[in-house]
Amino acid sequence: MERAEAMSSFAEYVLGIKDKLNHGGLRTGAEKPVPYGLRIDVEDGGTTVPVTLYEGKKGFSAVVAGKAGPLKETVEGLLRGAPPVGNTVGKPYGFEDLTGYEAGWIGTDESGKGDVFGPLVVAAVAVKPDTVAALTGIGVKDCKQLSDKKAGELAGQIRRICAGQYQELLLLPERYNSLYAAMKSEGKNLNHLMAWAHARVLEDVLEKVPCRFAIADQFADVRFVESRLMARGRAIVLVQKPRAEQNIAVAAASVLARDAFLRNLALLSQRFGLELPKGAGSQVNEAIPRFVAAHGKAALKEVAKIHFKTFEGVL
């Protein structure tokens, strides 16, 4: 009985640690039993840090292994009860050195940029103190830390919580390819197209929700987005930082963008009668000749971003 009670207590300890890490914006992955404990992989994008939880005579303990770096520091800080690295207590990520944002702000993010098939979707979400609490309460986080199914579920809730305070820009492949070609003819690149899209959704939300602050992931020179803003956008403070998905508004935008990308990729697959895979790997390379055999090369521009190197020698 004593052993059973101890195991139950250790199980509760494990759940508490996982909950703390998840609420800190990290994802807990594979688990492996080890002598006197359990090892859990903690992930943030492409980086993984192993955390081993031990059950000993003196109680429970956690050991963070892996190479030194931002993720390890963040995990150690969370387990000590400190805020994640780069945050200040009570202040959202990106606004640590700012004041005046408390009334609300806007976050933008995109999905589909690295996917050969399907659209590019850019979303913007405006948040206020009440919506921040609600979004945090339902578990909103960077879409890369969520399954496709979970992203879809959360997207519906975000749209309800933030009704009238978000915008989604859908660039289906034909429109995307046309815009990319126009940018390229002017000596510009994909980053200029991305900047235009982020600026547009930001301006659209500003028409609905007057706001003084916004935050976006920094994917290029900060001047790219700033140069695309119009009068409303130029009047706000725009923060551009790496890993901006740590901010709840950007995380919410990432979920909306991912959900819209997945839904429209599925619609394209249904329309052409072929499964169009996500990403840019071997499955995509195998799908392209099948699509061409069924619909011809000219139709690729209707389902894919044809500037990818994948299409060299195909078109």
Backbone bond lengths (Angstrom), bond angles and torsions (degrees), N, CA, C in turn:
res aa  C-N    CA-C-N  psi(-1)  N-CA   C-N-CA  omega(-1)  CA-C   N-CA-C  phi
1 M - - - 1.462 - - 1.524 110.62 -
2 E 1.350 115.92 -43.70 1.460 119.24 -179.96 1.516 110.40 -60.62
3 R 1.358 115.98 -41.16 1.464 119.28 -179.96 1.518 110.92 -64.87
4 A 1.329 116.29 -40.46 1.467 120.27 179.71 1.517 110.58 -63.06
5 E 1.341 116.24 -40.91 1.455 119.51 179.09 1.524 110.72 -65.96
6 A 1.352 116.29 -38.34 1.464 119.51 179.02 1.515 111.10 -64.93
7 M 1.339 116.38 -41.93 1.461 120.35 179.44 1.517 110.78 -62.75
8 S 1.371 115.10 -41.12 1.454 118.67 178.79 1.518 110.39 -62.23
9 S 1.333 116.42 -41.09 1.447 120.87 -179.99 1.525 110.75 -65.91
10 F 1.322 117.89 -40.73 1.461 121.17 178.17 1.527 110.31 -65.42
11 A 1.328 116.23 -38.95 1.463 120.00 177.38 1.525 110.65 -60.91
12 E 1.324 116.17 -40.30 1.467 119.96 177.61 1.519 110.47 -65.75
13 Y 1.340 116.18 -37.70 1.466 120.44 177.55 1.525 110.53 -62.00
14 V 1.344 116.38 -44.57 1.464 121.17 178.85 1.522 110.66 -59.97
15 L 1.338 115.86 -46.36 1.470 119.51 179.69 1.525 111.29 -62.07
16 G 1.324 116.22 -38.70 1.461 119.48 179.05 1.519 112.40 -65.10
17 I 1.337 116.95 -40.45 1.469 121.10 177.62 1.522 110.70 -64.65
18 K 1.315 116.69 -44.90 1.469 120.54 179.99 1.522 110.92 -62.72
19 D 1.328 115.58 -40.70 1.464 119.94 179.07 1.528 110.82 -63.20
20 K 1.334 116.88 -41.24 1.463 121.10 179.23 1.528 111.15 -63.64
21 L 1.335 116.59 -41.87 1.465 120.82 179.42 1.521 110.99 -67.63
22 N 1.330 116.91 -42.32 1.462 120.55 -179.51 1.526 111.72 -65.26
23 H 1.324 116.69 -40.77 1.458 119.79 178.31 1.520 111.30 -69.64
24 G 1.338 116.78 -19.51 1.462 120.57 175.16 1.512 113.23 -82.90
25 G 1.342 116.93 4.65 1.459 121.26 176.89 1.506 114.19 91.74
26 L 1.343 118.64 9.28 1.453 121.99 -179.65 1.529 109.77 -105.06
27 R 1.331 115.60 162.91 1.468 120.45 -179.18 1.520 109.20 -115.60
28 T 1.315 116.89 131.48 1.456 121.32 175.93 1.520 108.64 -92.58
29 G 1.327 115.88 129.54 1.454 120.60 -175.00 1.516 113.43 -111.82
30 A 1.346 116.16 -125.29 1.464 121.62 -174.39 1.529 112.06 -61.12
31 E 1.326 115.20 144.58 1.457 121.83 178.00 1.527 109.39 -122.47
32 K 1.347 116.26 143.03 1.458 120.63 -178.83 1.528 109.70 -142.49
33 P 1.336 117.32 123.06 1.469 119.47 176.82 1.532 110.69 -63.30
34 V 1.301 116.73 139.25 1.463 123.10 176.26 1.528 106.72 -131.73
35 P 1.339 118.46 164.32 1.463 119.18 178.10 1.527 111.87 -53.85
36 Y 1.314 116.34 122.82 1.465 124.25 177.45 1.537 113.60 67.28
37 G 1.312 117.00 20.13 1.459 116.01 179.08 1.514 115.27 -178.53
38 L 1.312 115.49 -157.74 1.462 123.08 -176.12 1.526 109.06 -144.83
39 R 1.335 116.17 133.05 1.459 120.46 176.04 1.528 109.26 -101.15
40 I 1.317 115.60 133.32 1.469 122.18 -179.36 1.520 109.01 -124.38
41 D 1.331 116.98 131.47 1.462 120.98 174.19 1.526 108.90 -83.72
42 V 1.322 116.33 127.70 1.466 121.93 177.92 1.524 107.30 -108.90
43 E 1.322 116.87 128.03 1.457 121.31 -171.14 1.522 112.33 -122.10
44 D 1.323 114.03 150.35 1.470 121.57 174.90 1.509 106.80 -147.46
45 G 1.344 117.17 93.08 1.454 119.77 -174.42 1.520 109.62 71.17
46 G 1.343 117.30 -122.47 1.459 121.22 -177.88 1.507 113.62 -95.56
47 T 1.325 118.83 6.01 1.463 122.73 -178.18 1.518 110.64 -106.20
48 T 1.344 115.41 140.20 1.462 120.88 179.82 1.521 110.41 -130.56
49 V 1.313 116.10 137.93 1.462 122.43 176.55 1.525 107.77 -128.17
50 P 1.354 118.48 127.08 1.462 120.15 177.76 1.525 112.24 -82.68
51 V 1.315 116.20 133.92 1.459 122.44 176.56 1.529 107.51 -120.23
52 T 1.316 116.52 123.82 1.463 120.67 179.40 1.524 109.76 -107.14
53 L 1.325 115.36 125.12 1.458 122.06 179.41 1.527 108.20 -102.84
54 Y 1.332 116.44 128.04 1.460 121.75 -175.69 1.520 111.47 -114.32
55 E 1.343 115.45 147.74 1.447 123.41 173.69 1.532 107.14 -115.98
56 G 1.320 116.98 110.02 1.452 120.91 -177.94 1.509 112.57 -124.98
57 K 1.332 115.48 179.94 1.461 120.63 -179.17 1.520 111.79 -63.08
58 K 1.342 116.41 -29.75 1.457 120.23 -177.77 1.535 112.37 -93.00
59 G 1.321 115.75 6.23 1.455 118.80 179.40 1.513 112.14 120.83
60 F 1.319 116.19 -156.76 1.451 122.22 -177.13 1.530 109.92 -104.16
61 S 1.328 115.55 152.11 1.463 120.16 178.70 1.516 109.70 -150.33
62 A 1.335 115.66 160.36 1.466 121.73 179.76 1.519 109.34 -129.19
63 V 1.337 115.69 136.37 1.466 121.69 178.45 1.523 107.91 -122.89
64 V 1.331 116.38 123.76 1.460 122.12 179.32 1.524 108.68 -98.33
65 A 1.320 117.41 120.49 1.461 122.17 -179.65 1.532 109.28 -105.69
66 G 1.332 116.28 -164.90 1.463 120.16 179.39 1.510 113.00 90.44
67 K 1.338 114.89 171.92 1.460 121.54 -178.14 1.529 111.18 -72.34
68 A 1.326 114.96 149.08 1.466 120.03 176.15 1.526 109.92 -62.07
69 G 1.309 116.92 141.46 1.460 121.49 179.93 1.507 110.41 169.25
70 P 1.339 117.28 178.94 1.469 121.41 -177.29 1.524 113.54 -57.11
71 L 1.358 117.17 -41.52 1.460 118.76 -177.55 1.526 110.50 -66.08
72 K 1.318 117.16 -45.44 1.462 119.44 -179.98 1.524 110.76 -61.81
73 E 1.331 117.21 -41.72 1.463 120.90 178.60 1.529 110.74 -63.15
74 T 1.334 115.84 -39.28 1.467 119.59 179.39 1.530 110.87 -64.75
75 V 1.338 116.11 -45.00 1.463 120.29 179.40 1.526 110.37 -61.75
76 E 1.324 117.04 -46.45 1.463 120.46 179.93 1.527 110.94 -61.46
77 G 1.334 116.09 -40.19 1.457 119.94 179.14 1.519 111.98 -64.40
78 L 1.347 116.31 -42.22 1.462 120.03 178.94 1.520 111.18 -64.19
79 L 1.328 117.24 -40.96 1.458 120.36 -178.48 1.526 112.04 -71.13
80 R 1.336 116.27 -22.96 1.475 119.93 174.28 1.524 110.99 -83.71
81 G 1.334 115.69 -9.62 1.457 119.64 -177.32 1.509 112.62 92.84
82 A 1.356 116.92 5.44 1.463 120.70 179.01 1.519 109.33 -86.21
83 P 1.341 118.15 161.03 1.455 120.65 177.26 1.514 109.92 -70.11
84 P 1.353 119.32 159.12 1.449 121.82 177.63 1.517 111.62 -56.79
85 V 1.348 115.98 152.44 1.459 120.66 177.68 1.519 109.51 -56.16
86 G 1.319 117.76 137.00 1.454 121.62 179.36 1.514 113.25 91.75
87 N 1.329 117.08 -1.91 1.460 120.08 178.72 1.518 110.75 -114.12
88 T 1.286 115.65 156.67 1.452 121.98 173.23 1.515 107.33 -119.48
89 V 1.323 117.01 140.63 1.460 120.67 -176.27 1.529 110.75 -51.82
90 G 1.325 115.77 127.91 1.453 120.69 175.77 1.514 114.54 83.74
91 K 1.328 117.75 -3.53 1.460 120.14 -179.05 1.531 110.31 -118.49
92 P 1.327 116.94 137.08 1.464 119.49 179.51 1.525 111.32 -71.19
93 Y 1.316 115.59 153.87 1.463 121.32 179.80 1.533 109.95 -56.08
94 G 1.320 115.11 134.01 1.453 121.33 179.05 1.512 114.35 97.25
95 F 1.337 116.19 -20.89 1.463 120.38 -177.16 1.523 112.73 -113.46
96 E 1.338 116.65 20.25 1.460 120.72 -175.69 1.530 112.95 -56.82
97 D 1.328 116.38 -34.80 1.468 120.42 -176.30 1.520 112.93 -105.13
98 L 1.326 116.40 16.00 1.468 120.15 -176.38 1.527 111.04 -118.34
99 T 1.303 115.22 158.62 1.462 121.46 172.18 1.521 108.11 -132.65
100 G 1.318 115.91 159.67 1.451 120.40 178.28 1.509 114.48 97.09
101 Y 1.342 117.06 -7.78 1.461 120.71 -179.28 1.525 111.90 -81.16
102 E 1.317 116.95 -9.30 1.465 121.45 -169.55 1.533 113.84 -56.78
103 A 1.319 117.62 -27.98 1.462 119.79 -179.47 1.525 111.89 -72.11
104 G 1.325 117.15 -17.69 1.455 120.36 178.95 1.518 112.33 143.83
105 W 1.328 115.19 164.42 1.468 120.42 179.70 1.523 109.26 -157.76
106 I 1.327 116.17 173.60 1.465 122.79 -177.43 1.526 109.10 -119.63
107 G 1.325 116.69 141.39 1.458 121.90 174.94 1.516 110.14 -123.11
108 T 1.324 117.36 143.51 1.465 121.19 177.85 1.519 110.57 -126.00
109 D 1.316 115.72 150.13 1.466 121.05 175.24 1.522 108.49 -160.67
110 E 1.352 115.94 168.88 1.458 120.18 -175.53 1.523 111.02 -133.36
111 S 1.331 115.58 165.77 1.454 122.30 174.53 1.523 108.76 -145.67
112 G 1.336 115.75 144.90 1.460 120.53 179.08 1.513 113.94 101.18
113 K 1.310 117.63 -5.73 1.471 120.65 -178.29 1.522 111.52 -58.85
114 G 1.324 117.21 -40.35 1.455 120.75 -177.59 1.513 114.48 -97.46
115 D 1.329 117.10 8.10 1.468 121.44 -179.37 1.524 109.67 -99.61
116 V 1.322 116.26 127.62 1.464 120.59 -179.64 1.524 110.52 -65.01
117 F 1.323 116.55 -49.69 1.460 120.86 179.01 1.532 110.37 -89.73
118 G 1.320 114.39 153.50 1.459 119.43 174.61 1.508 113.93 91.95
119 P 1.321 115.99 176.66 1.460 121.97 -173.99 1.524 112.88 -83.36
120 L 1.304 115.02 173.96 1.460 122.62 162.69 1.520 105.84 -103.89
121 V 1.313 116.28 131.06 1.463 121.08 178.23 1.516 108.57 -123.96
122 V 1.321 116.71 129.69 1.461 122.03 175.46 1.523 107.21 -121.12
123 A 1.335 115.84 132.76 1.464 120.51 -177.42 1.518 110.53 -126.89
124 A 1.316 115.40 153.25 1.464 122.72 174.65 1.517 108.46 -132.84
125 V 1.330 116.15 139.22 1.466 121.64 -179.80 1.523 108.89 -132.95
126 A 1.328 115.90 129.80 1.462 121.24 174.85 1.519 108.85 -95.69
127 V 1.334 115.92 136.09 1.468 120.18 179.74 1.521 110.52 -126.20
128 K 1.332 114.49 153.59 1.461 123.25 173.86 1.525 107.11 -131.26
129 P 1.302 119.20 172.51 1.469 119.52 -177.27 1.523 114.44 -51.20
130 D 1.333 117.60 -41.12 1.466 118.94 -178.54 1.523 111.78 -70.23
131 T 1.350 116.59 -39.33 1.459 118.14 179.40 1.528 111.47 -72.97
132 V 1.326 117.92 -32.00 1.465 120.69 175.41 1.525 109.61 -58.51
133 A 1.333 116.03 -45.59 1.466 120.72 179.58 1.523 111.04 -63.50
134 A 1.330 116.04 -41.99 1.465 119.87 -178.41 1.527 111.36 -67.69
135 L 1.333 117.08 -43.08 1.468 120.71 -179.68 1.522 111.06 -66.22
136 T 1.331 115.96 -40.29 1.459 119.86 176.93 1.522 110.34 -63.82
137 G 1.313 115.87 -38.92 1.454 120.94 -177.78 1.516 113.79 -64.66
138 I 1.330 118.15 -32.55 1.473 119.91 -179.51 1.520 111.95 -89.33
139 G 1.333 117.23 0.01 1.470 120.39 174.78 1.511 115.33 88.55
140 V 1.332 118.04 28.43 1.465 120.18 178.43 1.518 109.96 -66.32
141 K 1.337 115.63 132.70 1.458 122.12 176.37 1.525 108.47 -153.26
142 D 1.313 116.77 174.82 1.460 122.19 178.83 1.527 109.26 -48.75
143 C 1.336 117.05 131.55 1.466 120.63 -175.74 1.525 112.43 -60.98
144 K 1.338 117.81 -23.45 1.471 120.31 179.06 1.526 111.67 -67.33
145 Q 1.311 116.67 -15.29 1.461 121.37 177.82 1.530 112.24 -97.69
146 L 1.338 116.25 8.38 1.466 121.06 -176.63 1.520 110.44 -122.46
147 S 1.309 116.24 150.60 1.461 120.23 171.08 1.527 108.42 -71.94
148 D 1.326 116.33 161.54 1.467 119.57 178.48 1.524 110.88 -59.86
149 K 1.331 115.89 -39.66 1.468 119.56 -179.73 1.520 110.82 -64.15
150 K 1.328 116.45 -44.81 1.463 120.08 -179.51 1.522 111.05 -65.24
151 A 1.328 117.13 -39.02 1.469 120.56 178.29 1.530 110.27 -60.06
152 G 1.344 116.00 -40.64 1.458 119.86 178.73 1.519 112.16 -64.78
153 E 1.332 116.28 -41.25 1.460 120.37 179.32 1.527 111.10 -64.33
154 L 1.334 115.62 -45.74 1.460 119.74 -178.79 1.525 111.48 -67.67
155 A 1.332 116.86 -34.82 1.465 119.69 -178.86 1.530 110.94 -59.10
156 G 1.340 116.91 -42.41 1.455 119.78 178.09 1.514 112.00 -61.67
157 Q 1.319 116.72 -39.79 1.468 120.70 179.27 1.528 110.96 -69.36
158 I 1.332 116.74 -38.66 1.470 120.17 179.43 1.525 110.14 -63.33
159 R 1.327 116.13 -42.15 1.463 119.31 -179.54 1.526 111.36 -63.59
160 R 1.316 117.17 -32.59 1.467 119.88 177.60 1.534 110.93 -74.87
161 I 1.314 116.59 -45.97 1.463 120.61 -178.19 1.527 111.07 -64.97
162 C 1.332 116.43 -38.45 1.470 121.77 -175.74 1.526 111.58 -106.95
163 A 1.314 117.34 32.79 1.464 121.05 -179.50 1.522 110.98 -54.53
164 G 1.335 115.93 129.22 1.457 121.45 -179.89 1.513 114.00 76.42
165 Q 1.336 117.27 5.66 1.462 120.63 -177.08 1.526 112.21 -127.70
166 Y 1.338 115.93 24.49 1.466 118.69 177.50 1.528 109.60 -143.75
167 Q 1.319 115.77 164.44 1.458 121.29 179.22 1.522 108.50 -146.55
168 E 1.327 116.58 139.36 1.462 121.50 176.97 1.525 108.60 -123.64
169 L 1.325 116.63 126.40 1.461 122.15 177.42 1.527 108.08 -105.61
170 L 1.322 116.03 115.71 1.459 122.28 -178.22 1.527 109.45 -104.00
171 L 1.321 116.33 117.74 1.460 121.62 175.17 1.517 108.40 -111.09
172 L 1.341 115.99 94.29 1.449 120.23 176.40 1.526 109.48 -64.16
173 P 1.346 117.85 156.56 1.465 119.99 -172.10 1.528 116.27 -48.90
174 E 1.328 118.43 -43.27 1.472 118.89 -179.42 1.523 111.26 -60.16
175 R 1.315 117.03 -46.30 1.466 121.62 179.34 1.528 110.37 -66.73
176 Y 1.319 116.17 -42.67 1.463 121.00 178.73 1.530 110.65 -59.76
177 N 1.329 117.24 -47.98 1.466 120.93 -178.80 1.521 111.76 -62.82
178 S 1.323 116.05 -37.18 1.462 120.60 178.23 1.527 110.92 -65.45
179 L 1.335 116.74 -45.04 1.462 120.99 179.17 1.524 111.13 -65.36
180 Y 1.323 116.44 -41.01 1.464 120.39 -179.48 1.525 110.28 -63.52
181 A 1.331 116.17 -43.00 1.468 120.07 179.03 1.527 110.89 -62.67
182 A 1.332 116.62 -40.42 1.466 120.20 179.10 1.526 110.54 -64.59
183 M 1.340 117.05 -42.59 1.462 120.99 177.90 1.525 110.70 -61.96
184 K 1.320 115.72 -43.91 1.459 120.11 -177.41 1.524 111.12 -64.75
185 S 1.334 116.98 -36.56 1.468 120.69 179.29 1.525 111.45 -65.03
186 E 1.343 116.31 -20.69 1.461 121.72 178.20 1.527 111.84 -96.39
187 G 1.332 116.01 9.52 1.458 120.12 -179.90 1.516 113.72 79.03
188 K 1.328 117.30 18.53 1.463 121.59 -178.67 1.524 109.87 -104.97
189 N 1.340 116.53 175.74 1.458 120.43 -176.19 1.525 111.15 -133.32
190 L 1.338 115.21 -168.58 1.457 120.32 -176.53 1.523 112.27 -61.14
191 N 1.315 117.83 -34.97 1.464 120.03 -179.97 1.522 111.87 -62.18
192 H 1.331 116.95 -33.95 1.469 119.73 176.85 1.529 110.66 -67.26
193 L 1.345 116.38 -38.39 1.455 120.34 177.72 1.530 110.19 -65.88
194 M 1.324 116.13 -42.98 1.462 120.34 178.11 1.520 110.79 -61.73
195 A 1.316 116.78 -42.49 1.463 120.74 -179.45 1.524 110.77 -62.05
196 W 1.328 116.07 -42.86 1.468 119.98 178.28 1.522 110.71 -60.56
197 A 1.345 117.19 -42.96 1.463 121.13 -177.64 1.529 111.22 -66.91
198 H 1.332 117.20 -43.75 1.464 119.91 178.46 1.527 110.85 -63.29
199 A 1.325 116.14 -42.52 1.461 119.91 179.89 1.525 111.11 -63.30
200 R 1.328 116.02 -37.78 1.467 119.09 -177.29 1.524 111.67 -66.79
201 V 1.354 117.98 -46.84 1.471 118.54 -179.44 1.521 110.87 -67.17
202 L 1.323 116.67 -32.86 1.458 120.02 177.53 1.524 110.45 -64.16
203 E 1.316 116.03 -45.57 1.467 120.03 178.13 1.526 111.10 -62.86
204 D 1.333 117.30 -39.03 1.464 120.99 -179.31 1.529 111.19 -63.56
205 V 1.341 116.92 -40.96 1.467 119.34 178.99 1.528 110.42 -70.50
206 L 1.327 116.61 -36.83 1.468 119.92 179.25 1.531 111.57 -62.09
207 E 1.331 117.44 -27.51 1.460 120.36 175.77 1.527 110.65 -66.58
208 K 1.333 116.86 -31.78 1.458 121.35 -178.13 1.523 112.22 -90.18
209 V 1.336 115.63 -38.02 1.467 121.30 -172.43 1.525 109.44 -129.91
210 P 1.310 119.21 97.50 1.473 120.52 176.32 1.530 109.60 -56.12
211 C 1.312 115.88 133.49 1.460 119.88 -173.27 1.529 108.83 -154.63
212 R 1.330 116.52 154.25 1.462 120.13 -178.04 1.514 113.76 -108.41
213 F 1.360 117.29 -9.71 1.457 120.31 -175.09 1.528 111.11 -136.19
214 A 1.329 115.33 147.57 1.464 121.28 175.66 1.517 108.25 -149.37
215 I 1.333 115.70 157.44 1.453 121.17 179.07 1.524 109.48 -140.67
216 A 1.332 115.77 141.22 1.469 121.91 179.22 1.516 108.67 -143.45
217 D 1.309 116.13 157.87 1.452 120.99 175.73 1.529 108.89 -68.95
218 Q 1.318 116.79 138.12 1.469 120.33 179.92 1.521 109.20 -85.61
219 F 1.333 117.23 103.36 1.458 121.61 -178.68 1.525 112.15 -105.14
220 A 1.319 117.90 -6.00 1.465 121.88 -179.74 1.528 107.87 -163.23
221 D 1.326 116.63 -166.97 1.453 121.52 175.53 1.531 109.15 -56.05
222 V 1.328 117.14 129.86 1.474 120.64 -176.17 1.518 111.82 -58.12
223 R 1.328 116.98 -23.39 1.466 119.70 -178.81 1.515 112.13 -70.13
224 F 1.343 118.09 -20.43 1.458 120.77 -179.09 1.525 110.83 -59.31
225 V 1.337 116.64 -51.52 1.468 120.36 -179.29 1.524 109.97 -70.17
226 E 1.327 116.59 -45.38 1.469 120.38 -177.64 1.520 111.54 -57.16
227 S 1.338 116.93 -37.35 1.466 120.09 -177.59 1.520 112.54 -70.93
228 R 1.320 116.94 -18.42 1.466 120.94 -178.95 1.524 113.01 -92.92
229 L 1.318 117.25 -9.07 1.454 120.39 -178.59 1.523 111.44 -75.10
230 M 1.313 115.64 148.43 1.455 121.60 176.75 1.526 109.32 -99.67
231 A 1.298 117.95 -160.32 1.463 121.53 -171.22 1.525 112.45 -56.94
232 R 1.337 117.54 -48.91 1.468 119.69 -178.61 1.529 110.97 -62.23
233 G 1.324 115.65 -45.74 1.452 119.87 -177.50 1.515 113.35 -65.33
234 R 1.318 116.53 -35.64 1.473 119.96 -178.50 1.527 111.46 -72.28
235 A 1.319 116.90 -15.26 1.463 120.25 -177.90 1.526 112.24 -87.91
236 I 1.332 118.14 -6.14 1.463 120.32 -177.18 1.528 111.00 -103.72
237 V 1.328 115.16 169.11 1.469 121.96 172.18 1.524 106.45 -92.56
238 L 1.334 117.33 114.07 1.459 122.38 179.99 1.523 109.45 -105.36
239 V 1.320 116.05 115.66 1.460 122.32 177.97 1.524 108.28 -96.06
240 Q 1.321 117.51 129.63 1.459 122.03 175.25 1.525 108.22 -123.69
241 K 1.333 115.58 116.81 1.457 120.63 -175.11 1.525 110.25 -138.99
242 P 1.348 117.80 147.08 1.464 119.90 172.54 1.524 109.95 -62.11
243 R 1.334 115.72 149.24 1.468 122.41 178.34 1.532 111.62 56.92
244 A 1.327 115.24 38.68 1.465 119.70 -177.84 1.522 112.18 -65.52
245 E 1.350 117.93 -12.61 1.459 120.57 179.44 1.522 112.03 -63.53
246 Q 1.348 117.51 -9.45 1.463 120.07 174.55 1.531 111.04 -68.87
247 N 1.333 116.24 -18.76 1.459 121.00 175.79 1.527 108.54 -82.95
248 I 1.309 118.04 133.46 1.454 122.13 -173.32 1.525 112.81 -60.22
249 A 1.338 118.27 -34.29 1.466 120.28 179.86 1.524 110.75 -68.53
250 V 1.324 117.23 -41.26 1.467 121.22 178.28 1.522 109.76 -68.26
251 A 1.337 116.68 -40.06 1.462 120.32 177.88 1.528 110.68 -60.05
252 A 1.331 116.64 -43.58 1.465 120.57 178.50 1.525 110.68 -62.68
253 A 1.328 116.74 -41.40 1.465 120.67 178.27 1.528 110.53 -63.68
254 S 1.333 116.62 -38.33 1.469 120.21 179.80 1.520 110.86 -63.59
255 V 1.339 117.19 -37.26 1.462 121.23 179.96 1.529 110.41 -68.65
256 L 1.324 117.09 -44.32 1.464 120.02 178.16 1.527 111.15 -61.69
257 A 1.331 116.41 -44.42 1.459 120.44 -178.69 1.526 110.63 -63.83
258 R 1.336 116.74 -42.01 1.465 119.24 -178.80 1.520 111.33 -66.22
259 D 1.319 115.93 -42.53 1.463 119.84 179.30 1.524 111.15 -61.01
260 A 1.332 117.22 -44.69 1.468 120.72 179.69 1.525 110.68 -65.38
261 F 1.335 117.00 -38.45 1.469 120.39 177.39 1.521 110.34 -61.00
262 L 1.328 117.26 -50.08 1.464 121.20 -176.65 1.518 111.61 -63.08
263 R 1.326 117.47 -41.72 1.464 120.74 -179.27 1.522 111.11 -64.31
264 N 1.327 117.03 -42.03 1.460 119.95 -178.10 1.527 112.43 -76.41
265 L 1.331 117.61 -28.90 1.465 120.02 172.75 1.521 109.56 -64.78
266 A 1.341 116.90 -40.63 1.466 121.13 177.84 1.527 111.08 -64.63
267 L 1.327 117.09 -38.81 1.472 120.50 178.51 1.525 111.33 -65.27
268 L 1.326 117.24 -39.21 1.463 120.54 177.15 1.529 110.45 -65.68
269 S 1.331 116.51 -40.15 1.463 120.24 178.24 1.525 110.01 -61.62
270 Q 1.325 115.73 -42.51 1.472 120.66 179.46 1.523 110.74 -66.14
271 R 1.306 116.68 -41.59 1.469 121.20 -177.97 1.519 111.97 -62.38
272 F 1.338 116.96 -39.75 1.463 120.30 -175.82 1.528 112.93 -100.30
273 G 1.326 116.71 0.35 1.451 119.38 174.51 1.505 115.10 69.67
274 L 1.326 117.55 22.17 1.466 122.70 179.00 1.521 108.86 -139.21
275 E 1.326 116.95 142.28 1.453 119.62 176.69 1.524 109.68 -74.03
276 L 1.320 116.15 121.49 1.458 121.89 178.23 1.524 107.35 -100.22
277 P 1.328 117.82 110.22 1.472 120.27 -174.09 1.517 113.25 -74.84
278 K 1.334 114.49 158.17 1.460 121.27 175.10 1.525 109.23 -76.57
279 G 1.335 114.64 167.34 1.457 120.32 170.80 1.515 114.51 80.01
280 A 1.353 114.63 -156.38 1.465 120.74 -176.95 1.523 110.93 -145.43
281 G 1.338 116.95 30.70 1.453 120.71 -175.37 1.508 114.17 -100.08
282 S 1.327 115.32 -153.50 1.464 122.02 -174.20 1.529 112.06 -62.99
283 Q 1.330 116.94 -34.19 1.465 119.07 179.54 1.528 111.17 -62.64
284 V 1.323 115.42 -36.57 1.465 120.08 177.51 1.521 110.47 -67.31
285 N 1.338 116.41 -44.52 1.465 120.46 179.72 1.528 111.59 -59.98
286 E 1.330 115.73 -33.24 1.462 119.75 179.10 1.530 111.67 -78.32
287 A 1.316 116.92 -29.97 1.468 120.62 -177.07 1.528 112.32 -76.30
288 I 1.323 117.36 -30.30 1.470 120.24 -175.75 1.525 112.29 -60.25
289 P 1.337 120.34 -52.55 1.475 118.17 179.70 1.529 112.97 -62.71
290 R 1.342 117.46 -32.02 1.467 119.41 176.99 1.520 110.02 -64.51
291 F 1.323 116.09 -41.40 1.462 119.75 -179.69 1.526 110.23 -66.51
292 V 1.326 116.75 -44.84 1.466 120.59 -179.36 1.521 110.76 -61.46
293 A 1.328 117.00 -40.46 1.461 120.59 179.22 1.520 111.41 -62.69
294 A 1.319 116.76 -34.53 1.468 121.15 -177.14 1.523 113.13 -85.70
295 H 1.350 117.42 -35.12 1.463 119.72 -170.46 1.533 114.62 -128.52
296 G 1.315 118.12 -6.93 1.461 120.49 179.60 1.517 112.59 88.68
297 K 1.318 116.04 159.04 1.467 121.32 -177.37 1.525 112.61 -65.08
298 A 1.327 116.45 -36.59 1.465 119.93 -175.48 1.523 112.08 -60.53
299 A 1.322 116.60 -28.96 1.460 120.28 -176.75 1.531 112.57 -77.92
300 L 1.337 117.30 -10.30 1.464 119.55 -179.79 1.527 111.86 -59.05
301 K 1.323 116.11 -34.29 1.468 118.97 -178.33 1.519 112.31 -65.42
302 E 1.334 117.39 -14.77 1.463 121.01 179.34 1.525 112.53 -86.83
303 V 1.339 116.68 -13.58 1.465 119.04 -176.10 1.523 113.59 -126.95
304 A 1.338 117.11 -13.73 1.464 119.15 -171.60 1.528 111.85 -135.71
305 K 1.331 114.71 158.66 1.464 122.00 174.33 1.530 106.17 -87.79
306 I 1.313 116.61 100.82 1.467 120.66 -165.70 1.524 114.43 -79.18
307 H 1.336 118.42 -0.21 1.464 118.94 175.94 1.533 111.87 -81.39
308 F 1.331 118.37 -10.02 1.454 121.15 178.29 1.526 110.21 -59.90
309 K 1.327 116.11 143.54 1.481 120.41 178.76 1.515 112.09 -61.47
310 T 1.319 116.14 -17.97 1.455 121.53 177.59 1.531 111.83 -53.68
311 F 1.330 116.17 -29.52 1.455 120.63 -174.66 1.526 113.83 -93.02
312 E 1.328 117.86 2.71 1.452 120.02 176.33 1.530 108.55 -64.49
313 G 1.311 116.40 124.67 1.456 120.58 -177.92 1.510 113.05 89.69
314 V 1.345 116.94 -10.31 1.467 120.37 178.64 1.513 110.40 -95.47
315 L 1.333 116.03 -46.28 1.467 121.10 -178.74 1.520 110.11 -91.49
